[in-house]
Amino acid sequence: MPTQIKICGLKDEAGVDAASRAGATHIGLNLYEKSPRYVPLEQAAALRMRTPEQVKVVLLLVNAEPGYTAKALEIVKPDVVQFHGTETPEWLRVLKGATSVEIWKALGVKDAETLKNSARFVGAADLLLFDAPAQALPGGTGMRFDWSLLAEHRHELAWGLAGGLTPANVAEALRQTRAPMVDTSSGVESAPGIKDMDKIAQFCKAVRDHDHS
Ligand SMILES: O=C(O)c1ccccc1NCC(=O)[C@H](O)[C@H](O)COP(=O)(O)O
């Protein structure tokens, strides 16, 4: 199975086109207003329409109100909704019962305990995205966590790796972790919130080269 690739924090058509052309399987649209990668709802809906059918659209929310969450899902109609705040398994279970959209939960990995506790999302999320712990922002920090923690972990859910992944280190990350999915945002940018089309292509190529090695 080819590694799944999510390019997160796209804000315009050029980024969506570049990620799709490069072979990303998922693109992320960020509705968190404090992020340099924020897109307003209407822009997210327009980019969703622009995205080719084979590429899944991931809508990113951080501790959003239920009403706003419902509105965002209705307007953008994503394939996946990624929760990147302190959303509880209980809340995600409620949402899961009310929508057919795929649900991902991002977790900032501090230590082995974070991974152990992630089992509480079984039945609440379809996939766990293991990311670096929150800094000033909950995600998109460009920081890595200790990948060796994953070696001891028995995954009970589908999962992906995020946090500080770049074209230069993603092959090594895949070798060490055997992640079925990788996610990057700042690692394919020239400045916060500004995607670099060449880096997107290099990232996807590095993943595909690793898949074929
Ligand atoms: O990217 C952001 O600005 C962001 C802000 C708030 C919550 C989540 C955010 N990004 C979520 C992602 O899925 C990123 O791709 C992930 O955190 C990895 O980011 P990076 O370390 O920059 O590759």
The ligand as an SDF file (V2000), in Angstrom:
LIG
                    3D

 23 23  0  0  0  0  0  0  0  0999 V2000
   -0.5740   24.3360   10.5070 O   0  0  0  0  0  0  0  0  0  0  0  0
   -1.0740   25.0840   11.3530 C   0  0  0  0  0  0  0  0  0  0  0  0
   -0.8850   26.3040   11.3380 O   0  0  0  0  0  0  0  0  0  0  0  0
   -1.9510   24.5180   12.4120 C   0  0  0  0  0  0  0  0  0  0  0  0
   -2.4640   25.3750   13.3640 C   0  0  0  0  0  0  0  0  0  0  0  0
   -3.2810   24.9020   14.3690 C   0  0  0  0  0  0  0  0  0  0  0  0
   -3.5790   23.5600   14.4530 C   0  0  0  0  0  0  0  0  0  0  0  0
   -3.0650   22.6770   13.5090 C   0  0  0  0  0  0  0  0  0  0  0  0
   -2.2540   23.1390   12.4840 C   0  0  0  0  0  0  0  0  0  0  0  0
   -1.7110   22.2610   11.5510 N   0  0  0  0  0  0  0  0  0  0  0  0
   -2.1000   20.9000   11.5390 C   0  0  0  0  0  0  0  0  0  0  0  0
   -1.3820   19.9360   10.6730 C   0  0  0  0  0  0  0  0  0  0  0  0
   -1.9550   18.9220   10.3180 O   0  0  0  0  0  0  0  0  0  0  0  0
    0.0800   20.1100   10.3690 C   0  0  0  0  0  0  0  0  0  0  0  0
    0.3310   19.5750    9.1260 O   0  0  0  0  0  0  0  0  0  0  0  0
    0.8620   19.3440   11.4440 C   0  0  0  0  0  0  0  0  0  0  0  0
    0.6710   19.9760   12.6770 O   0  0  0  0  0  0  0  0  0  0  0  0
    2.3640   19.3050   11.1190 C   0  0  0  0  0  0  0  0  0  0  0  0
    2.8620   20.6080   10.9860 O   0  0  0  0  0  0  0  0  0  0  0  0
    4.4070   20.8480   10.6300 P   0  0  0  0  0  0  0  0  0  0  0  0
    5.2230   20.4620   11.8030 O   0  0  0  0  0  0  0  0  0  0  0  0
    4.4890   22.3040   10.3180 O   0  0  0  0  0  0  0  0  0  0  0  0
    4.7160   20.0190    9.4160 O   0  0  0  0  0  0  0  0  0  0  0  0
  1  2  2  0
  2  3  1  0
  2  4  1  0
  4  5  1  0
  4  9  2  0
  5  6  2  0
  6  7  1  0
  7  8  2  0
  8  9  1  0
  9 10  1  0
 10 11  1  0
 11 12  1  0
 12 13  2  0
 12 14  1  0
 14 15  1  0
 14 16  1  0
 16 17  1  0
 16 18  1  0
 18 19  1  0
 19 20  1  0
 20 21  2  0
 20 22  1  0
 20 23  1  0
M  END
$$$$
